[in-house]
Amino acid sequence: MNALAARRRHPAAIALLLMLGLLVTGFAYAAVAPQPAQAEASSTEDVAAGKKLFVANCASCHGVNAEGRATGVDDQIAGPPLAGVGAAAVDFQVGTGRMPMRQPAVQAPQGTVQFDQEQIDQMGAYIASLAPGPAVPSEEDVDPADGDPAKGGEIFRVNCAMCHNFAGSGGALTRGKYAPSLDGVSPKHIYEAMQTGPQQMPVFNDANIAPEEKRDIIAFLKVIDDAPQQGGHALGSLGPVTEGWFAWFFGLGILIAISVWLGQKSA
């Protein structure tokens, strides 16, 4: 008993107990932690074809193995590493024409899509093979008919309106960046943007906004797209900025024109 008590009082016993506790905690977390959505297993042919497309069109910025590449100027990054971004990020960036970028810029604007959907899926399969990441959502995940627009509006106003405007019309941010308009954006790309957080947008994973809540947001934006403008022209739904500009430009212009006309008539 004395020998056992001496071992318990040994200074190394505390460190061993801490290491054992950390190991047990790590294994327990790995067993119960939620896993990110994974794409369905892709064929080796799709992965190989996707890698060829990637090397030919994306490697100049993102590296041959998607490891990322710096410009060499003040350690700026030309293209970030892509391991772990998932097929959803590829589908969004390439499927909206933002990638490949035509030239370096503060933000990648939406442009003409340069690849067909099969090629986009192949590049997504290659990127997904590098590390686990968000998968492309199913049609059921993004179907606005299954969402609740009222709930989606509440979630959108809390999480998105400060950048994208209350009606999803977009808005300016700092240093030349901007939140793009969501008018006419496909439900799939809206869902993928929330999953992957493109540009300066934060990532809204399933722990932050549940899949059904993402669908509610899509339903809300679809209602806004289809809603008639009962009050006349919406002026971009940008609020007092465009309304004030309209009042000054047209209202003041009309008053000046009337003043000139009255002056000429009296003369």
TORZALUM-169653 format. One record per residue (C-alpha): residue in one letter; y, x, z. Coordinates in steps of 0.5 Angstrom, whole numbers, plus 500, padded with zeros to 3 digits. Layout:
<atoms>
aYXZ ...
</atoms>
This chain:
<atoms>
m500500500 n505506502 a503509495 l505502491 a511501495 a513508493 r512507486 r516501486 r522504490 h522510484 p529510480 a525509474 a522503476 i528499475 a529502468 l522500466 l523493468 l529492464 m526495458 l520490459 g525484460 l529486454 l523486450 v520480452 t527476451 g527479444 f520477442 a522470445 y528469441 a525471435 a519466436 v524460437 a530462433 p532458427 q531461421 p536461415 a534456409 q530460404 a529459397 e522457394 a518463392 s520466385 s515469380 t516476379 e518475372 d524471374 v526477379 a525482374 a529478369 g534477374 k535484376 k536486369 l541481368 f544484375 v544491373 a547489366 n553485368 c554486376 a552493378 s558496376 c561493382 h556491387 g551498385 v545498382 n541496388 a546491390 e548496396 g555495394 r560500392 a567503394 t573504389 g574511392 v582509393 d583508401 d576506402 q577499399 i570496396 a570494389 g564490390 p560488397 p553489398 l549483397 a543483401 g542477405 v547473401 g542469398 a541465392 a546460394 a552465393 v549467387 d549460384 f556459387 q560465384 v556465378 g556458377 t563457377 g565463373 r568467379 m563472377 p563477374 m570478375 r574480369 q579485373 p580487380 a584482384 v586479390 q581473389 a576471384 p579465380 q574460377 g573461370 t568460364 v561460366 q558466362 f551465363 d546459363 q543456369 e536459368 q539466368 i543464374 d537462377 q534469375 m539473378 g539468384 a531470385 y533477385 i538477390 a534473394 s528478394 l532483397 a533479404 p533472407 g539468405 p541461404 a537457398 v540453393 p541446396 s536440393 e539434390 e538430396 d542435400 v548434396 d547427394 p554423396 a551416396 d547418402 g553421406 d558417410 p565418407 a568416414 k565421418 g566426413 g573425413 e573426420 i569433419 f573435413 r580434417 v578438423 n575444419 c577444412 a584441411 m588446414 c587450408 h585445403 n590440404 f588433407 a586431400 g582437398 s588439393 g588446396 g594450398 a597457399 l594462404 t597469406 r597476401 g597472395 k590468397 y589461396 a584455398 p582452391 s583445389 l576441391 d578436385 g572435381 v568441384 s560439383 p557437390 k552443389 h558448389 i561444395 y555445399 e554452397 a561454399 m560451406 q553455406 t556462404 g563462405 p566465399 q572469399 q576468406 m573462407 p569462414 v561460413 f559454416 n552454417 d547449419 a549451427 n556449425 i556443420 a549440420 p546439413 e547431413 e555433416 k556437409 r553431405 d558427409 i564431407 i561431400 a561423400 f568424403 l571428397 k568424392 v571418395 i578421394 d576423387 d575416385 a580413389 p586409385 q593411387 q596405389 g603408391 g604411384 h603418381 a600422387 l604428385 g598433386 s597430393 l601436396 g605432401 p613433402 v613439398 t612436391 e615429393 g622433395 w622437389 f621430385 a627427389 w631433388 f630435381 f630427378 g634424383 l639429383 g639430376 i640422374 l646422379 i649428375 a647424369 i651418371 s657422373 v658425367 w657419363 l662415367 g667421367 q666421359 k667413359 s673413363 a676418359 
</atoms>
